[in-house]
Amino acid sequence: MTNLYYDEIESPIGTIITAWNGDALCALDYADYRERMLKLLQARFGKLTLTPRAQPRFHAKLAAYFSGDLAALDGVPTDTGGTEFQRTIWKALREIPAGETATYGEIAARIGAPAAARAVGLANSLNPIAIAVPCHRVIGANGKLTGYAGGLDRKRWLLAHEAGGLALAANGCTGS
């Protein structure tokens, strides 16, 4: 049985749940998607226990991100699990600068698999670490927002936040 530590953090887009394996972040999801997070963790670790424990270092980094330091999460150690292909995609996501977006096809080309846009989309949907592994920065080929495991309102909010918050009022998004 694996023991992971978890914490809940309030944010402008709702309560965020983090789970840690040692010093590495292995899950970040939203409280209203707790079941999704648990399913991903159980698929990866099998039987597990979650023990509450504050992570002040990550609290500070997440608070800094939401306060406008968009690079605050860049160096956070992550332990995503997944297949080699998924890890390659999730690494490529971390290379998309804050304030920018990429399409599924662009990510597929960056990893040397230009015909794998749909597979990139599937891996994106299974990303266990929202925000720090910024799957919200991936958009459709037509420039439109596509699915986000935390909901499109959150995706819209995160992109607006990273663009300097200018689009928040225009999109009518206030978080969750």
C-alpha positions in Angstrom: 0.0 0.0 0.0 1.3 3.5 -0.9 0.9 6.4 1.5 0.6 9.8 -0.1 0.2 13.1 1.6 -2.5 15.6 0.5 -3.4 19.2 1.1 -6.3 21.4 0.2 -5.6 25.0 -0.9 -8.1 27.8 -1.5 -7.6 29.6 -4.8 -9.5 32.1 -7.0 -10.8 29.1 -9.0 -11.9 27.0 -6.2 -10.4 24.6 -3.7 -7.3 22.8 -5.1 -6.2 19.4 -3.8 -2.6 18.4 -4.1 -1.1 15.0 -3.4 2.6 14.3 -2.8 4.9 11.3 -3.1 8.0 12.2 -1.1 8.9 15.7 -2.3 7.3 15.4 -5.7 3.8 16.6 -6.6 1.9 13.6 -8.1 -1.6 15.1 -8.3 -3.2 18.5 -8.5 -6.9 18.7 -9.1 -10.0 20.7 -8.0 -12.1 19.6 -5.0 -15.2 19.2 -7.3 -13.1 16.7 -9.3 -11.8 14.7 -6.3 -13.2 11.4 -7.6 -11.2 11.9 -10.9 -8.1 12.5 -8.9 -8.6 9.4 -6.7 -9.2 7.2 -9.8 -6.0 8.4 -11.5 -4.0 7.8 -8.3 -5.5 4.4 -7.7 -4.9 3.4 -11.3 -1.3 4.3 -10.8 -0.6 3.2 -7.2 -3.2 0.6 -6.5 -4.2 0.6 -2.9 -3.3 3.8 -1.2 -3.9 6.0 1.8 -4.1 9.7 1.8 -2.8 11.4 4.9 -3.4 15.2 5.4 -0.3 17.2 5.6 0.3 20.9 4.8 2.9 21.6 2.2 3.9 25.2 3.0 6.5 25.3 0.2 4.0 24.5 -2.5 1.3 26.7 -0.8 3.7 29.6 -1.3 4.4 28.7 -4.9 0.8 28.3 -5.8 -0.1 31.6 -4.0 2.7 33.3 -5.9 1.3 31.9 -9.2 -2.2 33.2 -8.4 -0.7 36.6 -7.4 0.9 37.0 -10.8 4.3 35.2 -10.6 3.5 32.9 -13.5 6.9 31.2 -13.3 6.4 30.2 -9.6 5.4 26.6 -10.5 8.1 26.0 -13.2 10.6 24.3 -10.8 8.1 22.3 -8.8 9.2 18.7 -8.8 6.5 16.5 -10.3 6.0 12.7 -10.4 3.4 12.2 -13.1 3.7 8.5 -13.6 2.1 7.5 -16.9 3.6 5.8 -20.0 6.8 7.1 -21.6 4.7 8.7 -24.3 2.5 10.5 -21.8 5.5 11.7 -19.8 7.0 13.0 -23.1 3.8 15.0 -23.7 3.5 16.3 -20.2 7.2 17.4 -20.3 6.3 19.3 -23.6 3.4 21.0 -21.8 5.8 22.3 -19.2 7.8 23.9 -22.0 4.8 26.1 -23.2 5.5 29.5 -21.7 2.8 31.1 -19.5 0.7 33.5 -21.6 1.1 31.3 -24.7 -0.8 28.4 -26.1 -0.1 25.5 -28.4 -2.4 23.2 -30.4 -2.5 19.5 -30.0 -0.9 19.2 -33.4 1.9 21.5 -32.5 2.6 19.4 -29.4 2.6 16.3 -31.5 5.1 17.8 -33.9 7.3 19.0 -31.0 7.6 15.5 -29.7 8.4 14.0 -33.1 5.0 12.4 -33.7 3.2 14.8 -36.0 0.3 12.4 -36.7 -0.4 12.0 -33.0 -2.6 15.0 -32.3 -5.5 12.8 -30.9 -3.1 10.8 -28.7 -1.8 14.1 -27.4 -5.4 15.1 -26.6 -5.9 11.8 -24.7 -2.7 12.2 -22.7 -3.7 15.7 -22.0 -7.0 14.5 -20.6 -5.1 12.1 -18.2 -2.7 14.7 -16.9 -2.7 14.2 -13.1 -1.1 17.5 -12.3 -3.2 20.5 -13.4 -1.7 24.0 -13.6 1.9 22.9 -12.8 1.8 20.6 -15.9 -0.2 23.2 -17.9 -2.6 21.3 -20.0 -4.8 24.3 -19.9 -2.4 26.0 -22.4 -3.4 23.5 -25.2 -6.1 24.6 -27.6 -7.8 23.3 -30.7 -6.3 23.7 -34.2 -9.0 26.4 -34.9 -7.8 28.4 -31.9 -10.9 27.5 -29.8 -10.8 26.3 -26.3 -11.3 22.5 -26.0 -11.9 20.2 -23.1 -10.3 20.7 -19.7 -10.6 18.2 -16.9 -11.3 21.1 -14.5 -14.0 22.7 -16.7 -13.7 25.2 -19.5 -14.5 28.1 -17.1 -11.3 27.3 -15.2 -9.3 26.9 -18.4 -10.6 30.3 -19.6 -9.7 31.9 -16.2 -6.2 30.4 -16.2 -5.4 31.5 -19.7 -6.8 35.0 -18.9 -4.7 35.1 -15.7 -1.6 34.2 -17.6 -2.3 36.8 -20.3 -2.5 39.4 -17.6 -6.1 39.1 -16.6 -7.3 41.3 -19.5 -9.8 38.8 -20.8 -11.4 37.9 -17.5 -14.1 40.6 -17.7 -14.7 40.0 -21.4 -15.2 36.3 -20.8 -17.5 36.8 -17.8 -15.5 34.2 -15.9 -15.2 34.5 -12.2 -13.8 31.0 -11.5 -16.0 28.3 -10.0 
